Amino acid sequence: MKQSYSAKVKDELLNIYPNQKHCKIAEIAGLFSMNGEVANNSGLWSSCKFSGEERICNKYFTLLKKTNILGEYDCDSKLLDGSQADKFLSSISYRPELHFAIDERLLKKPCCRSAYLRGVFLASGSITDPTKAYHLEIITRSYEQAKQIISVMATFSINAKLINRMDKNIIYIKESNMISDMLACMGASIAMLDFENVRVVKEMKNNVNRKVNCETANIGKMVDAAVREINDIKLIDETLGLDQLSPKLRETALLRMEHPEVPLKELGEMHDPPVGKSGVNHRLRRIGKIALDIKGQEESKQS
């Protein structure tokens, strides 16, 4: 089965381990705030557990071991109870009144904020393949948590939006440059470079398409104008005769009939002496005015 783009990004993030203990704790807090569960008994923490995708769980428990928060305790166990639960929750400053947001004291340093965002994204984030669309989102567990994550992103000049979908507060980013910054912030440098390569190619293609569309539109306008001018000249020739035009207008009319596809600038260069683009345009407008007068006279006779 082909691996999704989001899974590839997470593969890179799963292999990133902070050097500093405070950053490890911040990432653990990010993971647990998204996938952790706490049981309370008479105001005391009786147990807590972490669940989720196996590879995410593996990183979570590896981080626990590296911090040595729980000493020699078997950190592979998904369930902590009693004093171990209390010790763990104290280490990440877990407070129920924060509604899954985490204590701001864990986010004082930029490196810790990056680690926290990495944990949050690993546990509950996704990113669309940039060849299809620009979209990164994180499904949060509460409004308070969503606002905190958005606030942390803002410290890295990442402007994220919040939407409520099916009673879930979802953070999303659609701006390509912001998604690139988010990848860099989380430490996914390889994914960020791949993302930038796709973005550059897409922008180049879009620029080419815009230019082609613009040129096509201009060609269409030029063809329409040339057809109208030739019809006006034919009308004058069939009614008044081109010899009734002034020498300058007659020269322009004959050249336009001979070269219907030529732009005004090139048409002007065929005159003797040459005439500028604006001069040719002025003469053709005068010819058009004469043709319009003829049409008006014919309509008057018919009525």
Secondary structure as UniProt FT lines:
FT   HELIX           5..14
FT   HELIX           21..35
FT   STRAND          36..41
FT   TURN            42..43
FT   STRAND          44..50
FT   HELIX           54..67
FT   TURN            68..72
FT   TURN            75..76
FT   STRAND          79..81
FT   HELIX           82..91
FT   TURN            92..93
FT   HELIX           96..98
FT   TURN            99..100
FT   HELIX           104..107
FT   HELIX           110..124
FT   STRAND          125..127
FT   TURN            130..132
FT   STRAND          136..139
FT   HELIX           143..154
FT   TURN            155..157
FT   STRAND          161..165
FT   TURN            166..167
FT   STRAND          168..173
FT   HELIX           176..186
FT   HELIX           189..239
FT   HELIX           242..244
FT   HELIX           247..258
FT   TURN            260..261
FT   HELIX           264..269
FT   HELIX           277..302
//
